[in-house]
Amino acid sequence: MKIKKRYIPIILFIFLLYQSLFAINFKNYSNSFFGVYGKRACVMGKVDGSAFEIWVYPYKVLHNLKYKVIVNGIEEDLFSKLYSFRFSLSSFKRDYVGENWKISERIYPAYDKPYVFIVFYITALKDITLKLTFNPDLSPMWPASIGGKFSYWDKKGFYVLSEAKWRNFAFFGGFSGKKLGNLPAHKFTGGKLRYQIELKKGYHEIPITVKAEKGRFKKIKENFIRIKDKYTYYLKERRGILNSFLKNHLRIETPVPNINEALKCAMLNINSAFVNNPELGEGLIAGYGLSGESERPGFAWYFGGDGLINSFALLNYGDFKGAKREIEFLLKYQRKDGKIMHELSQGAGFINWFEDFGYAYFHGDTSLYFAIFIDFYIKRTGDIDLIYRYKSNINKLFKWMLKCDSDRDGIVEIKLAGAGASETGPLKQKMKTDIYLATLSIKSWEAMSNIYTILKEKKRARIAEQRLANSEKALEKLFWNKENEYFSYAVRDDNSQIKEITVWPAIGMRFGVIDKIKGNIAQKKIASPEISSDWGTRFLSSKSKYYDPSSYNNGAVWPFLTGFSSLALYNYNNPYHAFSLLLANLKIIMDYDYGSPAELLSGDIYRPLDQSVSNQIWSSGNTISAFVEGLLGFKTDALEKVICLKPSIPLIWKYLNVDNLKIGKGEINIEFKHEKNQ
């Protein structure tokens, strides 16, 4: 293989970047975010104890949980004695060491039950007292709420939280101890509950159990008492399920341990996004972040667009059942006119979410993604039964797409379809459509053509093919800017261009709907410092008058867009810079908050913005897709029995092993070796 001279500086740059990103180093995660997730509950906090909250869906049960040890009448703060901590597959562990005691704490939810366990393993050299304090909440997720809340101490050793109608309950404790003080009912939301456990000299195992649920009090209380001592069973179950997940899905081994770990974390992150809300069902949420004094935990409710972007990753790492589950979840909430849901709060069971709030169907891109993903799903799994089963839903979506394309140019319009790339800021101008919706429109008409061809619906297939042809012509006519040699951000109602240079053409390039000549020109702009920083791609060109490196929509680096950009560059003949963007995302997964990729970073400084959600799942999703579809060049058509591999493996890697790449009912394993010049 000969390397063109013009690529040698790029290869040297990537080698140096690679060395700097993944050299052995020791990071200080003591102020890092941590999260341990189950399908019915999660625990989140900061390693140093400055934040700690427990959610048992859909409730925020408590926050600001603190620990103290009393020895000889003197209080000692456990977090000031923090000795070590460990992020693991099944739990989060902290060790604290004092002069007269050693305490190990292990935190985890049950994998698919509404329970959380905090287990203390204590060696006491003297008699000591363990004291726990927390702010009680029993608050359903934003924007829902319940009133008349109160708490009391049950003589069997736990706190009960409830409300005036006795329909919603939470429990905290379960180990023999006693309460401290009284909390007046009107102080519930601002006061603290205290729980104290006296311990003799010696070794002790102290499980604290948290549960929340709606229903009959007697039955829920009996269940709490029954499960509170089964903490070892639920830890073993978690460990077994997660180990099985890693064993049965995509396995990647590169020569770089940190890359292997980051890819594993990314897959676990995506799997952790499956939440089974007792009133809403099981689907993919968008991310995890601390709520603080509010009831909004990052993006830990259901987003259709995020779920679909992450569903591409589900198929890429081999979770076909999970991808199908997400399709069926979104169809459950499809609007009567065919539009696919944008977002659904986990508190929706307490309110009229779809009638009283304007968020449910706010975006137009979700419905286009849905059509695209159905086609992708069929080609990867071969499951055509799905489109026959949901044919009426697909027909409604098709009708919605036609309605949103009033001038029949094949590109949906914002005023009819809903929002596209920008939600806020100066880029959200009065416009007909943007490049994001335009390229998704092209791919969705292509998808509908394929789907209706399989269904033998000739008339609809023909309409989709015609709109596809129209949209391809309209894209170039409306958006290509000869002066910038790039696609403009948007067009106004009179078809004049909003000429801002953004990263958004990368989505169309990710799906291959931009012609090769203009795509090869456009990729240079994405790869340039104008869009690309060393840690990912900016939303907006750094040369724009609107550019602000700390602005949500006007300059920040979004890892999910970096993943799209990496895929775009792999598709349009720039594997060198594509790999550097993939590396940037892999590094973000392991930096700042271990295993949790940030939602967005500054456009000028390598750090997450203060407004960033700590674990935004689509940052993980597009990293997996960039590796599988980009670096490996893995494309499939299960119906045609076609597997395509177009690998772009870094020249500095001596080997690459990939197991469990799934297609249809089978799988393939790949082994690459680099020896001398081969």
PyMOL commands that set and color helices and strands:
alter all, ss='L'
color gray80, all
select helices_A, chain A and resi 5-22+78-81+185-187+217-227+231-248+257-272+304-317+320-332+348-350+353-356+365-381+385-389+391-403+414-417+435-454+458-479+505-510+516-527+559-571+575-590+617-631
alter helices_A, ss='H'
color red, helices_A
select strands_A, chain A and resi 33-37+41-46+52-56+59-71+74-77+82-87+92-97+101-109+115-124+128-140+149-154+158-163+168-173+178-179+193-199+202-214+251-253+274-277+281-284+287-288+302-303+343-344+433-434+480-481+486-487+490-491+497-498+532-533+536-537+615-616+634-637+642-645+655-663+666-673
alter strands_A, ss='S'
color yellow, strands_A
deselect
rebuild
show_as cartoon
